[in-house]
Amino acid sequence: MLNPEEEFIIDGVIHAYNLHPSNYADPKSAKPVADLTYTIGGAGSPEPQFNVPKDVYVDDWSVEDVANVLLKETATDFGVAHTLPLYCFKDGMCSVEKSAEFVQRWPHRFSAYAAVDPLRENALASLDAQVELLKPIGLKVYPTSWNGSTISQWTMSDPKIAFPIYERALKHGIKTIAVHKAVPLGPVVAENAFNPGDLEGAAGNFPDLNFEIVHGGIAFSEETGWLLARFENIYLNLEVSNIILERRPRTFSKMLIDLLKVGGMDMLDRFVWASGCYLAHPRPTIDAFCRYEIPQDLLEDAGLFGPLSQITDQHKRNILANNYARMNGLDINALKAGFAGDEFSKARLENPEPKPWSTTSRWPEIQKLRISEAQSEPVV
């Protein structure tokens, strides 16, 4: 079992969401997205102290609050802010400006991904501007596009829509294209948009890019396993899977076995850790992963062409940091040197076990609402 305090941890997806109703551009889509986000991340931890009252959660969270939760309340060392292009929200749900604040205030602790919607007319110009502002190490895309109340889909293998985006990313030195898959968003006719099968045309035609399937395996796990086995430039991002691991470890194990059944344990060298913070508090999911083992009874018949083995501490170390560093060309030793003795390191020394969410500006409101909710519960 790993001790998370002794490991270097890169969180591959962090979010300073703006889920407040004032940010809805298309309320028919944005409100269900906000509600689903809360259901997935904010409300379901078996450890109640890690949950957040909905009135606090579905709001505009500051960059500083998210940074404090990630780096003062967990063993995480480095985070990657994902800008989002979900234009059922006015600012895309996670704005370019917030990503810029992360990397400008704490360049030794954060990098960022740019984000574009390829169906918008200004997609390439937007990418150019974000490269200038963010110096991004990756690009985030979604398979659905909101234009007012009109919703469209596109595929990662489309030569006219998608390939120009990849070419521009390569021109800017971006190594990784991350795509949201497996988890549909909003009450939309998504058709096959969240199936990862269209990664075949992307990964096959752009071998110099890495393609990172965010939420990979939560649905379409067998299809995703075949993609991992066939294309060495496809990676799997564990955001949301980390929550399933904490709350439903046996369900996570069945999903993991599907992902590994074709290519075997070597596929774990292309899994990357992510919590989505503040999607859910990262600490219990990190702890759950560090102590995780695949149930032996599930391993007995696992594997399609050969047996699977138990996940090892080295697999976990690779997933927590090494795989991500390799995917995006990060130097872990240089990162360590950059943040030695900074405000986050000092805070951890002074208060090694802070209460969940207590380092944020939302803490007084969280406490007040928890007291109110407890008092309103019926006496049995």
C-alpha positions in Angstrom: 0.0 0.0 0.0 1.3 3.4 -1.0 1.5 6.3 1.4 0.2 9.3 -0.6 2.3 11.7 1.4 5.5 10.0 0.1 4.5 10.0 -3.5 4.6 12.7 -6.2 1.1 13.3 -7.5 0.0 15.1 -10.7 -3.7 15.8 -10.9 -4.4 15.8 -14.7 -7.8 17.6 -14.5 -8.8 20.4 -12.1 -11.9 22.6 -12.5 -12.8 26.0 -11.1 -16.4 25.7 -12.3 -18.9 28.4 -12.6 -22.2 26.5 -12.2 -24.2 29.5 -10.9 -27.5 30.1 -12.8 -26.3 33.5 -13.8 -23.8 31.8 -16.0 -26.4 29.8 -18.0 -26.5 30.6 -21.7 -28.9 27.8 -22.4 -30.7 27.0 -19.1 -32.4 23.9 -20.6 -29.0 22.3 -21.0 -26.8 24.1 -18.4 -29.0 23.3 -15.4 -29.0 19.6 -16.0 -25.3 19.7 -16.5 -24.8 21.5 -13.2 -27.2 19.1 -11.4 -25.4 16.0 -12.8 -22.0 17.4 -11.9 -23.2 17.8 -8.3 -24.7 14.3 -8.2 -21.5 12.8 -9.5 -19.1 14.7 -7.4 -20.6 16.8 -4.6 -23.1 14.6 -2.8 -22.2 10.9 -2.8 -19.1 10.3 -0.7 -19.6 7.7 2.0 -17.6 10.0 4.2 -20.1 13.0 4.8 -17.4 15.5 5.6 -16.2 15.4 2.0 -19.6 16.3 0.6 -20.7 19.9 -0.1 -24.2 21.4 0.3 -25.7 22.0 -3.1 -26.2 25.7 -2.6 -22.4 26.1 -2.1 -21.4 23.6 -4.8 -23.5 24.9 -7.7 -21.9 28.3 -7.7 -18.9 30.3 -9.1 -15.8 28.9 -7.4 -12.6 30.9 -7.2 -9.3 29.7 -8.5 -7.8 30.3 -5.0 -10.3 28.0 -3.4 -9.7 25.2 -5.8 -5.9 25.6 -5.5 -6.2 25.5 -1.7 -8.3 22.3 -1.7 -6.0 20.6 -4.1 -2.6 21.6 -2.6 -3.3 22.2 1.1 -5.9 19.5 1.8 -4.4 16.6 -0.2 -1.1 15.0 -1.1 -1.3 16.4 -4.6 1.8 18.3 -5.8 0.9 19.6 -9.3 -2.4 20.3 -11.1 -3.5 20.9 -14.7 -6.4 23.3 -15.1 -8.8 22.3 -17.9 -10.5 25.2 -19.7 -13.9 24.0 -21.0 -15.8 24.9 -24.2 -19.3 24.1 -23.0 -21.2 27.1 -24.3 -24.5 26.2 -22.7 -22.6 28.2 -20.1 -21.6 31.8 -20.9 -17.9 31.3 -20.1 -17.7 27.6 -21.2 -18.2 26.4 -17.5 -14.4 26.8 -16.8 -13.2 30.0 -18.3 -9.9 30.8 -20.1 -9.5 33.6 -17.6 -9.5 31.2 -14.6 -7.0 28.9 -16.3 -4.8 31.9 -16.9 -5.0 32.8 -13.2 -3.8 29.3 -12.2 -0.7 29.4 -14.4 0.1 33.1 -13.8 -0.2 33.0 -10.0 1.5 29.6 -9.4 3.4 28.7 -12.6 5.5 26.2 -10.6 2.3 24.4 -9.4 -0.1 24.5 -12.4 -0.2 24.1 -16.1 -3.3 24.4 -18.3 -5.1 22.9 -21.3 -6.6 25.2 -23.8 -10.1 24.4 -25.1 -12.0 25.0 -28.3 -15.3 24.0 -29.9 -14.3 23.1 -33.5 -17.8 23.9 -34.8 -17.5 27.6 -33.8 -16.2 29.9 -36.5 -13.4 31.3 -34.4 -12.0 27.9 -33.2 -8.5 28.2 -34.6 -8.2 31.9 -33.7 -9.3 31.1 -30.2 -6.7 28.4 -29.9 -4.0 30.8 -31.1 -5.0 33.3 -28.5 -5.1 30.8 -25.7 -1.6 29.5 -26.6 -0.3 33.0 -26.2 -2.1 33.5 -22.8 -1.8 30.0 -21.2 1.2 28.3 -22.8 -0.9 25.2 -22.6 0.5 21.7 -22.5 -2.7 20.2 -24.0 -6.0 20.9 -25.7 -9.5 19.9 -24.4 -12.5 19.3 -26.7 -16.0 17.9 -26.3 -18.0 16.0 -28.9 -21.1 18.2 -28.5 -21.4 21.8 -29.5 -23.8 24.4 -28.2 -24.7 27.4 -30.4 -27.5 29.2 -28.5 -30.2 26.6 -28.1 -28.9 24.6 -31.1 -26.9 21.5 -30.3 -24.6 19.6 -32.7 -22.1 16.8 -32.7 -18.9 16.2 -34.5 -16.3 13.4 -34.6 -12.7 13.2 -33.8 -12.0 11.5 -37.1 -13.6 14.2 -39.3 -10.9 15.5 -41.8 -12.7 18.9 -42.3 -13.7 19.7 -38.7 -11.2 17.9 -36.4 -8.0 17.6 -38.4 -7.3 21.4 -38.8 -7.5 21.6 -35.0 -4.9 18.9 -34.5 -2.6 20.4 -37.1 -2.8 23.8 -35.4 -2.1 22.2 -32.0 1.0 20.5 -33.5 2.1 23.8 -34.9 2.0 25.3 -31.4 3.9 22.4 -29.9 0.9 20.9 -28.1 1.5 17.2 -27.4 -1.9 16.1 -26.2 -5.6 16.3 -27.3 -8.0 15.4 -24.5 -11.5 14.5 -25.4 -14.5 14.1 -23.0 -16.1 10.7 -23.7 -18.4 8.1 -22.0 -20.4 10.6 -19.8 -23.2 12.3 -21.8 -24.0 15.9 -20.8 -27.4 17.5 -20.7 -30.7 16.4 -22.3 -29.4 16.3 -25.8 -29.7 13.9 -28.7 -26.0 12.8 -28.6 -26.3 9.9 -31.0 -22.9 8.2 -30.8 -20.9 11.3 -29.8 -19.7 9.9 -26.5 -18.5 6.5 -27.9 -14.6 6.7 -28.2 -14.6 4.8 -31.5 -13.9 7.9 -33.5 -10.4 8.1 -31.8 -9.3 5.5 -34.3 -9.2 8.0 -37.1 -7.6 10.6 -35.0 -4.8 8.5 -33.4 -4.1 6.6 -36.6 -3.8 9.8 -38.7 -1.9 11.8 -36.1 0.8 9.5 -34.6 2.7 12.5 -33.3 -0.1 13.5 -31.0 -1.3 11.8 -27.8 -5.1 11.4 -27.4 -6.3 11.4 -23.9 -9.8 9.8 -23.3 -11.2 11.7 -20.3 -13.6 9.4 -18.3 -12.5 6.6 -20.5 -14.1 3.2 -19.7 -17.0 4.5 -17.6 -19.0 3.5 -20.6 -17.8 1.6 -23.7 -15.1 -0.1 -21.6 -14.4 -3.0 -24.0 -14.2 -0.7 -27.0 -11.8 1.6 -25.0 -9.7 -1.5 -24.1 -9.3 -2.4 -27.8 -8.3 1.2 -28.6 -5.6 1.1 -25.9 -4.3 -2.1 -27.1 -4.1 -0.9 -30.8 -2.8 2.6 -30.5 0.2 3.5 -28.3 -0.7 7.2 -28.5 -4.1 6.8 -26.8 -4.1 7.4 -23.0 -6.9 7.0 -20.5 -7.7 9.8 -17.9 -9.2 8.5 -14.6 -11.4 11.6 -13.8 -14.7 10.4 -12.4 -13.4 6.8 -12.4 -11.5 7.9 -9.3 -14.9 8.6 -7.7 -16.3 5.2 -8.7 -13.2 3.7 -7.1 -13.8 5.4 -3.8 -17.5 4.7 -3.7 -17.9 1.4 -5.7 -14.5 -0.3 -5.7 -15.8 -3.6 -7.0 -17.6 -1.8 -9.9 -14.4 0.0 -10.6 -12.5 -3.3 -10.7 -14.9 -4.8 -13.3 -14.4 -1.7 -15.5 -10.7 -1.9 -15.1 -10.6 -5.5 -16.1 -12.5 -4.7 -19.3 -10.0 -2.0 -20.1 -7.0 -4.4 -19.6 -8.5 -7.6 -21.0 -7.0 -7.2 -24.5 -3.6 -5.5 -23.9 -2.9 -6.7 -20.4 -1.2 -4.9 -17.5 1.0 -2.9 -19.8 -2.0 -0.7 -20.6 -1.7 0.8 -17.1 1.4 2.7 -18.4 -1.1 4.9 -20.3 -3.5 5.6 -17.4 -3.2 9.0 -15.8 -4.6 10.2 -12.5 -7.2 13.0 -12.3 -9.7 14.1 -9.7 -11.6 17.0 -11.4 -11.2 19.0 -8.2 -13.5 20.6 -7.2 -15.7 18.0 -8.9 -15.2 15.9 -5.7 -12.7 16.3 -2.9 -9.6 14.5 -4.1 -8.4 13.2 -0.7 -10.6 10.2 -0.2 -10.1 9.1 -3.8 -6.3 9.3 -3.6 -6.4 7.3 -0.4 -8.7 4.7 -2.0 -6.4 4.4 -5.0 -3.3 4.0 -2.9 -4.7 1.1 -0.9 -6.6 -0.4 -3.9 -6.3 -4.0 -5.0 -8.2 -5.9 -7.7 -10.4 -8.5 -5.9 -8.8 -11.9 -6.3 -12.0 -13.6 -7.4 -12.4 -11.2 -10.3 -8.8 -11.9 -11.4 -9.3 -15.6 -11.6 -10.9 -15.5 -15.1 -9.7 -12.0 -16.2 -7.9 -11.4 -19.4 -8.9 -12.2 -23.0 -5.7 -13.6 -24.4 -3.8 -14.2 -21.2 -4.2 -13.8 -17.5 -4.2 -10.4 -15.7 -2.1 -9.9 -12.5 -2.6 -7.8 -9.4 -2.0 -4.0 -9.7 1.4 -3.1 -8.1 2.7 -0.1 -6.2 4.8 0.7 -9.3 1.7 0.7 -11.5 0.1 3.2 -9.0 3.2 5.4 -9.0 3.2 5.5 -12.7 -0.5 6.4 -12.8 -0.2 9.1 -10.1 2.6 11.0 -11.9 5.0 9.2 -14.2 2.6 8.4 -17.1 1.3 12.0 -17.2 4.8 13.4 -17.1 5.8 11.2 -20.0 2.6 12.0 -22.0 3.2 15.8 -21.8 7.0 16.0 -21.4 7.1 17.2 -17.8 10.2 16.9 -15.7 9.2 15.8 -12.3 12.5 16.7 -10.7 12.3 20.2 -12.0 8.7 20.5 -10.8 9.8 19.4 -7.3 12.6 22.0 -7.2 10.2 24.7 -8.2 7.8 24.5 -5.3 10.0 23.7 -2.4 9.1 25.9 0.5 6.2 27.7 -1.2 2.9 28.7 0.5 1.4 25.3 -0.1 4.3 23.4 1.3 4.3 25.6 4.4 0.6 25.2 4.9 0.9 21.4 4.8 3.6 21.5 7.4 1.6 23.8 9.7 -1.7 21.9 9.3 -1.1 18.4 7.8 -4.7 17.2 8.3 -7.1 20.1 7.6 -10.8 19.5 7.6 -12.2 19.0 4.1 -13.0 22.4 2.5 -11.7 24.3 5.5 -9.0 26.1 3.6 -11.6 27.7 1.3 -13.6 31.0 1.5 -16.7 28.8 1.4 -16.0 27.1 4.8 -18.2 29.3 7.0 -21.1 28.8 4.6 -20.6 25.1 4.4 -20.6 24.8 8.2 -23.7 26.9 8.5 -25.6 24.9 5.9 -24.5 21.6 7.5 -25.9 22.8 10.9 -29.1 23.9 9.3 -29.5 20.6 7.5 -28.8 18.6 10.6 -31.4 20.6 12.6 -34.1 20.1 9.9 -33.7 16.3 9.9 -36.7 14.5 11.4 -36.1 12.8 14.8 -36.6 9.0 14.6 
